[in-house]
Each structure stands twice: as C-alpha cells, then as structure tokens.
C-alpha cells in the first residue's frame, strides 16, 4: 500500500468513526410512546390545498372583473359653442322700438358647409359642429318688419327718400358728350 | 474505500407500503417498525450535521414526530426511507443553525467550534496502527472543512447513503456530490501535509 492509499484509508476510517453511533435498542420505543394522536385529517394535508384553491379563485375573480370593466369614455368635448347664447338670440329677435340699430349677425364659427352624405345616420338632435344648423335658425329670428321704410322716423340718419324714375329728365340734353 | 448502502429488495418495499398504510390509520406499532429499520442511518445522518450524539438523537426524535404527523403527505409509501431521511436532515440542519447561532452570540469564536465526538474506541489493527495524533488531526481538518464539502463527505463516510440519496438530500446533482466529496478529500490531504501528517506509518 503506497503512501496515498494509507492516508486515504486513515481519512475514511476517521470519517466513519465521526458518524458512528452507539446502539440504543429502546430509542424506537421511546419515540413511538411520545407520538401524538393522529386525526382523520391533518392540517398539513388541507392547508396547501386550501391555499391553492384560494389562489385559483382569486385569479379567476380578477379575470372576470377585468372583463366587465368599462373602458374609459372617449368622448372629447370642445370648448366651441355649437350655438349662440339664448340672450343673444332674444336681443336679435326683438330690438328696441325707439330707434333702429344696426344688428350684426352672430359670428358663425364654422364658415364651411360640408355636404352631408345621403347615408348619414347621424340624427339632427345631436350637436353637429360641422354644419352649424342652429346658425340658420338665428337668421330666421331676424324680424324685418321693424325695418320697413314706412316705420322709420324721418330724421333717421340712414333714411332715404324712395327714388322715382319718372322724376328724372331723361333727354338728350341731360347727357354730357363724351 | 468508502462503502455504499445496498438497494432494498422488492419484498421489503411491499412490507414498507403495508406498514405506512397501517400507520396512517393511527397504528403506532406499525410506525415504530417503520422507523426502527432506519433509526441507525437516521442517527448517523443527523450526527454528520450536528456533530454531537445527543443533539443528533433529539433531531431524530423531532423528525419522527414530524413524519408521524405528515404521513398523509407521503405520496409514494414505498419511498418512505428517502422521505424520512429528508425530514431528519432538515431537522438536523435547523438544530445546527440554532446551536451555531448560540455559540456566535455567547463568544463561541465564530465558525464551527463544537467538539466532535468519537464513538467507542475501535480495537481493529488499523486503529491501533494509526496514531492518535493523526486521528485527531484528521478529525479537526474534517471539521474545519466548508459545510458544503463536509456534509456530503460525512454522509458518504457513514456508509448508509448512496450518491443518489445524498444528491436528493442536499438537492444537488449527483455529479456535484461526487465532485464535492473528491474536493473534500483533496483539501484534507493538503492540510494534513501542512500539519506534517502526510505519510502515516
């Protein structure tokens, strides 16, 4: 046996002695005598299964709740008014009776009129920012009776005497030679 | 060289299955027979971890109670031995950690300074030839090994566990077990050479 083998043998022998135990015949009996009562079922069997069931149930609930969640509203609201205010409309409809004032038509936000396709299913009730139908209604509210010539006072700055063609001297002498 | 355990015959497996089924019904005698066949190996395994016989026996008792309580968790009754040994190893490791932490708290000097115990004096001719100083030196060097090398080395040295069982207990591949045992032996030789014990006579 060479040197290395002798050393290996010594190492194995010491290692085996380090894990050797003395015989103890009564150890098994002492252990069994100290065993607690066994129940029909044990927590060690039930708890892992309950935990797994709870995790699966929670995951399923999360999936179901997410599927019923409504998405965020995508309606974009603009600050552009679709129609002039009510007060503006009322002022145009009934101007003061004492004097005639020049009333500017209300500003129309949309100056382009887009042809509506025939298969357009949009209702007229919803505000249509592209066509401004309400602006036309404002124009209808303009009352023209109060601006009739016969109702205007004679000293109004914009009053014009109606022109009659018969009063004009339409002869050859009335034209200048040019 | 190191001796490894022999595989159990098929008839013994059937007996183990029968005893496990009886023990599950609350039969303590059946459970006692189950663990009695494995008590010596279990005590050696625990001793490899904790280094003291009393601590090892207490770890084995705790493991036996745990195995009795968790018998329903054993899916394959024929694998009772490997399952029981895993419980024993875990209890021994827990006890080693608690004792180590106690030593560190009360000035144990750090590291694993617990005294290693030897069994009754071996009167074989080899033991007589080997000097006492060499045996003590080897024991000290083995104790000073890193835990991940010492544990598989002592498990294999006990003669009760094959490489497959050691790999299952430590949750490492078999190749790693073989490497760690070989590495432990190499380090032991190096340190013995430094101590002047490289050539035993």
Interface residues (C-beta under 8 A of the other chain):
Chain A: X3 X4 X6 X7 X8 X9 X10 X11 X12 X13 X14 X15 X16 X17 X18 X19 X20 X21 X22 X24 X27 X28 X29 X30 X31 X32 X34 X35 X36 X37 X38 X41 X42 X44 X45
Chain B: X1 X2 X24 X26 X28 X29 X31 X32 X35 X36 X39 X40 X43 X44 X47 X48 X53 X56 X57 X60 X61 X64 X65 X68 X69 X70 X71 X72 X73 X116 X118 X119 X120 X122 X126 X127 X130 X134 X135 X138 X139 X142 X153 X154 X157 X158 X159 X185 X188 X189 X192 X198 X199 X200
